């Protein structure tokens, strides 16, 4: 049903377009072609330019994030070098290697002072450091910075950062806010970023302890900001555990991290790149660069609004150019259409004058194109029509003279009918009813064949004529033939060429039933098909072979009489085609020993009210 609805709408649109004036069609077609072409070009330009701009923004953002990552890596590389100083200090290794339980208080104080002095030197070399913590395997804990104290007999495996650093076996570890989770209490009063490294014995590679260097979170933030923040994107730094390291504009917030876990998982699985994902209130373009050194992902989030800001300006300019171009194209198409249709309108006006009987009109075109050829051909046609009209006028006068003579000649047929009627009455007087009946049928049959100038009759009249013919044949052949008529009521008064059915009935009798034994049945069926009438003449005769059928059809197509098809059928077919058109006529279908079916197709017409046809 939906397809039928679409088809109906398309058909209505097509009909509307076909009913437009040529000028309107040309304007519509030319404008559509030009406008569609211009729109396509501008759209392709806009899309390509937008894609190029987007790529440039992403490439610039990737370069920016890479530089930012390198700056962060360099900063933490500096901190890591301070942790390596502990690994390289032989005196510190000796202190960490000794068993503190065998040391006196003086020895412990001496060891503690050396360690504190070592850490103080680091502290002074890197003012960004807020705190340094040294924790040994033998239980010594010394801090330098915000809080200073020395403790002994500690269990190092109670500290998360110690466990993490010791398990890394020589690789530095970075922690966020680990100082606030210290079992001894909060070492730092502000958020921190810490770098921790295990200290191993240079002689046997045994773990001697771990050193941790804390820097304030805002120091790292200033390092990131020192690269130069860009207004085109929001910067975000996350760790491998999805924890937020840097989010100055609170793009996602710590509580919202699970919502973006899928995007973060994709980001952390690659070294660098870009993707589009739903973050916050809409789709964003995410550019990222991952650091192998810190394990952090530096992320740039670009909103569609910022990304397409310049593209929108180009789009608006494109719309203005498109509107102006379309206006110019329409004016141009109107001028072209007027130039083409103006001579056509002049020609149409001349045709209307000719149709009104003015054959002296002359079209004078100053064109050498097809329109000029049409104008000159029209002038020639007008002159020819004028000549034909004048000739037809003369022929009409002659035709009226012939009809007058024909009317006078009808006296002879009337004499024939009067003679037949006298013979019939004599047979009635002699009580010879068979002869009287045959004479009456013959008189009625001849009356339709001979009398009258009309070529068109109603189907009911044609059926009566066939009935007379069958009655005469049954008198001759001892009631051998049976006629069955099955005509729909809505076509019984439709018009048909006179003497269409009788030659076909005659063909069935003398060809179909010639060698047949038993009953001979002829059926005449008729119905309306759309705007046409279909009449079938069916017999149960001997039929014909397929080869013979093809020969007869070929003879009908060429309108030629052969030994296979008589002049009657050919004449019926020719008369139907000449009178109604080449799409009408007869067609034959036959099967050997089963019979023959002849189809007659004519247009459906009826006698208009008040019209008369002369008999």
C-alpha positions in Angstrom: 0.0 0.0 0.0 2.8 2.4 0.8 4.4 1.7 -2.6 1.1 2.4 -4.3 0.8 5.7 -2.4 4.3 6.8 -3.5 3.5 5.8 -7.1 0.3 7.8 -7.0 2.1 10.9 -5.7 4.8 10.5 -8.3 2.2 10.2 -11.0 0.5 13.4 -9.8 3.8 15.2 -9.8 4.6 13.9 -13.2 1.1 14.9 -14.5 1.5 18.4 -12.9 4.9 18.8 -14.6 3.7 17.6 -18.0 0.7 20.1 -17.9 3.0 23.1 -17.3 3.7 25.5 -20.1 6.9 24.9 -22.1 8.3 28.2 -20.7 7.6 27.1 -17.1 9.1 23.6 -17.8 12.3 25.1 -19.2 12.7 27.5 -16.3 12.1 24.7 -13.9 14.4 22.3 -15.6 17.3 24.7 -16.3 17.1 26.2 -12.8 17.0 22.7 -11.2 20.0 21.5 -13.1 22.1 24.6 -12.4 21.0 24.9 -8.8 21.6 21.2 -8.0 25.1 21.5 -9.6 26.0 24.7 -7.7 24.7 23.2 -4.4 26.7 20.0 -5.0 29.9 22.0 -5.7 29.4 24.2 -2.7 28.6 21.2 -0.5 31.6 19.3 -1.6 33.8 22.4 -1.1 32.3 22.9 2.3 32.7 19.3 3.4 36.3 19.1 2.1 37.2 22.4 3.7 35.5 21.4 7.0 37.4 18.1 7.0 40.7 19.9 6.2 40.1 22.4 9.0 39.2 19.6 11.4 42.4 17.7 10.5 44.5 20.8 11.0 43.0 21.5 14.4 43.5 17.9 15.4 47.1 17.9 14.1 47.9 21.2 16.0 46.3 19.8 19.1 48.2 16.6 18.9 51.5 18.6 18.5 50.5 20.7 21.5 49.8 17.7 23.7 53.0 16.0 22.7 54.9 19.1 23.7 53.0 19.2 27.0 53.8 15.6 27.6 57.4 16.1 26.9 57.5 19.0 29.4 55.8 16.9 32.1 58.2 14.0 31.4 61.2 16.3 31.7 60.0 17.6 35.0 59.6 14.2 36.5 62.8 13.0 34.9 64.6 15.8 37.0 62.9 14.5 40.1 63.9 10.9 39.3 67.5 12.0 39.0 67.4 13.1 42.6 66.2 9.7 43.6 69.1 8.2 41.8 71.4 10.2 44.0 70.3 8.0 46.9 71.2 5.0 44.8 74.6 6.3 44.1 75.6 7.5 47.6 77.8 4.8 49.2 77.6 6.2 52.7 73.8 6.3 52.5 73.9 2.7 51.3 76.2 1.7 54.3 73.7 3.3 56.7 70.8 1.6 55.1 72.7 -1.7 55.1 73.5 -1.8 58.9 71.3 -3.4 61.6 69.9 -0.6 63.8 69.2 -2.8 66.7 73.0 -3.0 67.4 73.5 0.8 67.2 73.7 3.1 70.1 71.7 6.3 70.4 74.7 8.3 69.4 75.2 6.2 66.3 71.6 6.5 65.4 71.8 10.2 65.8 74.8 10.3 63.6 73.1 8.2 60.9 70.0 10.3 61.1 72.0 13.5 60.8 73.8 12.2 57.7 70.5 11.2 56.0 68.8 14.5 56.9 71.8 16.4 55.5 71.7 14.4 52.3 68.0 15.1 51.9 68.5 18.8 52.7 71.0 19.1 49.9 68.4 17.7 47.5 65.8 20.0 49.0 67.9 23.1 48.4 68.7 22.0 44.8 65.0 21.7 43.9 62.9 24.3 45.7 59.7 22.8 44.1 60.1 19.8 46.5 57.9 20.1 49.5 59.0 16.9 51.3 61.5 14.0 51.1 60.9 10.7 52.8 63.5 7.9 53.3 62.3 4.5 54.6 64.7 1.7 55.0 64.3 -2.1 55.3 65.8 -2.0 58.7 63.0 0.3 60.0 64.5 3.8 59.8 62.1 6.5 58.7 63.4 10.1 58.1 61.6 13.0 56.5 62.8 16.4 55.4 60.5 19.3 54.4 57.1 20.2 55.8 57.6 17.9 58.7 61.0 16.7 60.1 61.4 13.7 62.2 63.5 10.5 62.6 61.9 7.3 63.6 63.3 3.8 64.1 62.0 0.3 64.3 59.3 1.0 61.7 57.6 -1.6 59.5 58.2 -0.4 55.9 55.5 -2.7 54.4 52.8 -0.7 56.1 53.3 2.1 53.6 51.5 1.8 50.2 54.1 3.8 48.4 56.9 1.6 49.8 55.2 -1.5 48.6 54.6 0.0 45.1 58.2 1.3 44.8 59.8 -2.0 46.1 57.7 -4.0 43.7 58.9 -2.0 40.7 62.5 -3.3 41.2 64.4 -0.1 40.2 61.7 1.8 38.2 60.5 5.0 39.7 56.8 5.2 40.6 54.5 8.3 40.6 51.8 8.6 43.1 49.1 11.2 43.7 48.2 12.4 47.2 50.1 9.4 48.7 51.5 11.7 51.4 48.0 12.2 52.8 47.6 8.4 53.2 50.7 8.0 55.4 50.0 5.8 58.5 51.9 8.4 60.7 49.4 11.1 59.7 49.1 13.7 57.0 52.6 14.8 56.0 51.4 17.3 53.5 48.6 19.8 54.0 48.0 20.2 50.3 47.5 17.8 47.3 50.8 16.3 46.2 52.5 14.3 43.4 55.2 11.9 44.6 58.0 10.1 42.9 59.3 7.1 44.7 62.2 4.7 43.9 63.6 1.6 45.6 67.2 1.8 46.8 69.1 -1.5 46.1 72.4 -2.7 47.4 75.1 -2.0 44.8 76.9 -5.1 45.8 74.2 -7.8 45.8 71.1 -5.9 44.5 69.2 -6.5 47.8 66.5 -4.0 48.7 67.8 -1.5 51.2 64.9 0.9 51.3 62.9 3.5 49.3 63.1 7.2 48.8 60.1 9.4 48.0 60.1 13.0 46.8 56.9 15.0 47.1 56.0 18.1 45.1 52.9 20.2 45.5 50.1 19.5 43.0 49.9 23.2 42.1 53.6 23.0 41.1 52.7 20.4 38.5 49.7 22.4 37.4 52.0 25.4 36.8 54.3 23.3 34.8 51.4 22.3 32.5 50.2 25.9 32.3 53.6 27.1 31.5 53.4 25.4 28.1 50.6 27.8 27.3 46.9 27.0 27.6 44.8 27.1 24.4 41.3 28.4 24.2 40.3 25.9 21.5 40.3 22.9 23.8 40.1 21.9 27.4 43.2 20.1 28.9 42.9 17.0 31.0 45.5 14.7 32.4 44.6 11.3 33.8 46.6 8.4 35.3 46.6 4.8 34.3 44.0 4.1 37.1 41.7 6.7 35.5 42.4 9.1 38.4 42.4 12.8 37.4 45.8 14.4 37.6 44.9 17.7 36.0 41.4 19.1 35.3 41.4 22.9 35.9 38.0 23.5 34.3 36.4 20.4 36.0 35.6 18.9 32.6 34.5 15.6 34.1 35.0 15.8 37.9 36.3 12.9 40.0 32.8 11.6 40.7 31.9 11.4 37.0 35.0 9.3 36.0 33.0 6.0 35.7 30.8 7.6 33.0 33.9 8.1 30.8 35.6 4.8 31.6 35.0 3.4 28.1 36.6 6.5 26.4 39.5 6.4 28.8 40.0 2.7 28.1 40.4 3.4 24.4 42.7 6.3 25.1 45.0 4.3 27.4 45.2 1.4 24.9 47.0 3.6 22.3 50.0 5.8 22.3 48.3 8.8 20.7 45.5 9.7 18.3 42.0 11.1 18.3 38.4 9.9 18.6 34.9 11.2 19.0 33.0 10.4 22.1 30.1 11.6 24.3 31.5 13.6 27.1 29.3 15.7 29.3 26.6 17.5 27.3 27.4 16.4 23.8 29.8 14.8 21.3 33.4 16.0 21.6 36.5 15.4 19.7 39.2 13.9 22.0 42.9 14.3 21.1 45.3 12.4 23.3 49.0 11.6 23.8 50.2 9.0 26.3 53.5 9.2 28.1 55.5 6.0 28.4 57.5 7.6 31.2 54.7 8.7 33.6 52.0 6.4 32.2 49.7 9.5 32.1 47.4 10.5 29.3 47.4 14.1 28.3 44.0 14.7 26.7 42.6 17.7 24.8 38.8 17.9 24.6 37.5 20.0 21.7 33.8 20.8 21.5 32.0 20.7 18.2 31.1 24.4 18.8 34.8 25.4 18.9 35.8 23.0 16.2 33.3 24.2 13.7 33.4 27.9 14.6 35.4 28.8 11.5 33.5 26.3 9.4 30.3 28.0 10.3 31.5 31.3 9.0 32.4 29.6 5.7 29.0 27.9 5.7 27.2 31.2 6.1 29.3 32.8 3.3 28.5 29.8 1.2 24.8 30.3 1.7 25.1 33.9 0.7 27.0 33.0 -2.5 24.5 30.2 -3.2 21.5 32.6 -2.8 23.0 35.2 -5.1 24.0 32.5 -7.6 20.5 30.9 -7.6 19.0 34.3 -8.2 21.3 35.0 -11.2 20.6 31.5 -12.6 16.8 31.9 -12.3 17.0 35.3 -14.2 19.3 33.7 -16.8 17.0 30.7 -17.2 13.9 33.0 -17.6 15.7 35.0 -20.3 16.7 31.8 -22.2 13.2 30.4 -21.9 11.6 33.6 -23.1 14.0 33.6 -26.1 13.0 30.1 -27.0 9.3 30.2 -26.3 8.5 33.6 -27.8 8.6 32.3 -31.4 6.7 29.2 -30.3 4.0 31.4 -28.8 3.8 33.2 -32.1 3.6 29.9 -34.0 0.8 28.7 -31.6 -1.2 31.9 -32.2 -0.9 31.4 -36.0 -2.1 27.8 -35.6 -5.2 29.0 -33.7 -5.9 31.4 -36.6 -5.5 28.5 -39.1 -7.8 26.3 -37.0 -10.4 29.1 -37.2 -10.2 29.0 -41.0 -7.7 31.7 -41.8 -5.4 30.0 -44.3 -3.8 33.2 -45.5 -1.8 33.6 -42.3 2.0 33.5 -42.7 4.7 33.0 -40.0 7.8 35.0 -40.6 10.7 33.8 -38.5 14.2 35.3 -38.7 15.7 32.1 -37.3 17.8 29.5 -39.0 17.5 26.9 -36.2 14.9 24.2 -35.6 12.2 26.8 -34.7 12.8 28.6 -38.0 12.5 25.2 -39.8 9.2 24.6 -38.0 7.9 28.1 -39.0 8.8 27.5 -42.7 7.2 24.0 -42.6 4.1 25.5 -41.1 3.8 28.1 -43.9 4.1 25.2 -46.4 1.6 23.2 -44.6 -0.9 26.1 -44.5 -0.6 26.6 -48.2 -1.1 22.9 -48.8 -4.1 22.8 -46.5 -5.6 25.7 -48.3 -5.2 23.8 -51.6 -6.7 20.6 -50.1 -9.7 22.5 -48.7 -10.4 24.1 -52.0 -10.0 20.7 -53.7 -12.2 19.0 -51.0 -14.9 21.6 -51.6 -15.1 20.6 -55.3 -15.1 16.9 -54.4 -17.9 17.5 -51.9 -20.1 18.9 -54.6 -19.3 15.9 -56.8 -20.0 13.5 -53.8 -23.4 15.1 -53.3 -24.2 14.4 -57.0 -23.1 10.8 -56.6 -25.3 10.3 -53.5 -28.3 11.8 -55.3 -27.7 9.2 -58.1 -27.4 6.4 -55.5 -30.6 7.5 -53.8 -32.3 7.2 -57.1 -30.8 3.8 -57.7 -32.4 2.5 -54.5 -35.6 2.1 -56.5 -34.2 -1.2 -57.9 -33.5 -2.8 -54.5 -37.0 -1.9 -53.4 -38.3 -3.6 -56.5 -36.3 -6.7 -55.5 -37.8 -6.6 -51.9 -41.3 -6.1 -53.3 -40.9 -9.1 -55.6 -39.6 -11.3 -52.7 -42.5 -10.2 -50.6 -44.9 -11.2 -53.5 -43.3 -14.6 -53.7 -43.6 -15.0 -49.9 -47.3 -14.2 -49.9 -47.9 -16.7 -52.7 -46.1 -19.4 -50.7 -48.3 -18.5 -47.7 -51.4 -18.8 -49.8 -50.1 -22.2 -51.0 -49.5 -23.0 -47.3 -45.8 -23.6 -48.0 -44.5 -22.2 -44.7 -40.9 -23.3 -45.1 -40.5 -21.5 -48.4 -42.3 -18.4 -47.0 -40.0 -18.4 -43.9 -36.9 -18.7 -46.0 -38.0 -15.9 -48.3 -38.7 -13.6 -45.3 -35.3 -14.3 -43.7 -33.6 -13.7 -47.0 -35.4 -10.5 -47.5 -34.4 -9.3 -44.0 -30.8 -10.4 -44.5 -30.5 -8.6 -47.9 -32.2 -5.4 -46.5 -29.3 -4.9 -44.1 -26.6 -5.8 -46.6 -27.9 -3.6 -49.4 -30.0 -0.7 -48.1 -28.6 2.3 -46.3 -25.5 4.4 -46.3 -24.6 4.0 -42.6 -21.5 2.0 -41.8 -22.0 1.9 -38.0 -24.8 0.0 -36.2 -25.5 -1.1 -32.7 -24.3 -4.5 -31.6 -27.9 -5.5 -31.1 -28.6 -4.8 -34.8 -25.5 -6.8 -35.9 -26.6 -9.7 -33.7 -30.1 -9.7 -35.4 -28.4 -9.8 -38.8 -26.3 -12.8 -37.7 -29.5 -14.5 -36.4 -31.1 -14.1 -39.9 -28.0 -15.6 -41.5 -28.0 -18.6 -39.1 -31.7 -19.2 -39.7 -31.1 -19.3 -43.5 -28.1 -21.7 -43.0 -30.2 -24.0 -40.7 -32.9 -24.1 -43.4 -30.3 -25.1 -45.9 -28.5 -27.6 -43.7 -31.4 -29.0 -41.7 -30.9 -27.2 -38.4 -27.2 -28.3 -38.1 -26.0 -25.1 -36.4 -26.6 -23.8 -32.8 -26.0 -20.1 -32.0 -25.4 -19.0 -28.4 -25.2 -15.3 -27.6 -23.7 -14.1 -24.4 -23.4 -10.3 -24.6 -23.1 -8.1 -21.5 -26.0 -5.6 -21.2 -23.7 -2.6 -20.9 -22.4 -3.1 -24.5 -25.6 -4.2 -26.3 -26.1 -0.7 -27.6 -22.5 0.0 -28.3 -21.6 0.8 -31.9 -19.9 -1.6 -34.3 -19.1 -1.6 -38.0 -21.9 -3.2 -40.0 -21.2 -6.7 -41.4 -18.4 -7.4 -38.8 -19.8 -10.7 -37.3 -21.5 -12.3 -40.3 -18.3 -13.0 -42.3 -16.7 -14.6 -39.2 -19.8 -16.8 -38.7 -19.7 -17.7 -42.4 -16.0 -18.6 -42.0 -16.8 -21.0 -39.1 -19.6 -22.7 -41.1 -17.7 -23.3 -44.3 -14.2 -24.0 -42.8 -14.6 -25.0 -39.2 -17.6 -27.3 -39.7 -16.9 -28.5 -43.2 -15.7 -32.0 -42.1 -17.1 -32.0 -38.6 -19.6 -34.6 -37.5 -22.1 -34.0 -34.7 -23.3 -30.7 -33.2 -21.9 -27.5 -34.6 -22.0 -24.7 -31.9 -21.1 -21.0 -32.4 -20.8 -18.8 -29.3 -20.7 -15.0 -29.5 -19.5 -13.4 -26.2 -19.0 -9.7 -25.5 -17.9 -7.6 -22.6 -16.4 -4.2 -21.9 -12.6 -4.0 -21.1 -11.7 -0.5 -19.9 -12.5 1.9 -22.8 -12.7 -1.0 -25.3 -15.2 -3.7 -26.3 -14.1 -7.3 -26.7 -16.2 -9.7 -28.7 -15.3 -13.4 -29.2 -16.7 -15.7 -31.9 -16.0 -19.3 -30.8 -16.8 -22.5 -32.6 -16.3 -26.1 -31.8 -15.1 -27.0 -35.3 -12.0 -28.9 -36.4 -9.6 -26.1 -35.6 -6.2 -25.8 -37.4 -2.6 -26.7 -37.0 -0.2 -24.2 -35.5 1.6 -23.6 -38.8 -1.7 -22.8 -40.5 -2.6 -20.4 -37.6 0.7 -18.6 -38.0 0.1 -18.2 -41.8 -3.4 -16.8 -41.2 -2.1 -14.3 -38.6 0.6 -13.2 -41.0 -2.0 -12.7 -43.7 -4.0 -10.6 -41.3 -1.0 -8.5 -40.4 -0.2 -7.8 -44.1 -3.9 -7.6 -45.0 -3.5 -10.1 -47.9 -6.0 -12.8 -49.1 -4.6 -16.3 -49.3 -5.9 -19.8 -49.7 -5.8 -20.1 -45.9 -7.9 -17.0 -45.1 -10.8 -15.7 -47.1 -11.5 -12.2 -48.3 -14.3 -11.8 -45.7 -12.0 -12.1 -42.7 -9.3 -9.9 -44.2 -11.9 -7.2 -45.2 -13.3 -7.2 -41.6 -9.8 -6.7 -40.2 -8.9 -4.0 -42.7 -12.2 -2.1 -42.1 -11.7 -2.2 -38.3 -8.2 -0.9 -38.5 -9.0 1.8 -41.0 -12.1 3.0 -39.1 -10.9 2.7 -35.5 -7.1 2.7 -35.8 -4.2 0.2 -36.0 -4.6 -0.9 -32.3 -8.0 -2.4 -33.2 -9.0 -5.4 -35.4 -9.3 -9.1 -35.0 -7.0 -11.9 -33.8 -7.3 -15.6 -34.2 -6.6 -18.5 -31.8 -7.1 -22.1 -32.7 -6.3 -25.7 -31.5 -6.5 -28.7 -33.9 -9.7 -30.8 -33.3 -10.8 -28.4 -30.5 -12.1 -25.3 -32.3 -11.3 -21.7 -33.2 -11.7 -18.4 -31.3 -11.7 -15.1 -33.0 -11.3 -11.9 -30.9 -12.7 -8.6 -32.1 -11.5 -5.5 -30.3 -13.2 -2.1 -31.0 -13.4 1.1 -28.9 -16.5 1.5 -26.7 -18.8 4.1 -28.3 -22.5 4.7 -28.1 -24.9 6.8 -30.2 -25.1 10.3 -28.8 -28.5 11.6 -27.7 -30.4 13.2 -30.6 -28.0 11.9 -33.3 -29.4 10.2 -36.4 -27.9 8.0 -39.0 -29.5 7.5 -42.4 -30.7 4.1 -43.4 
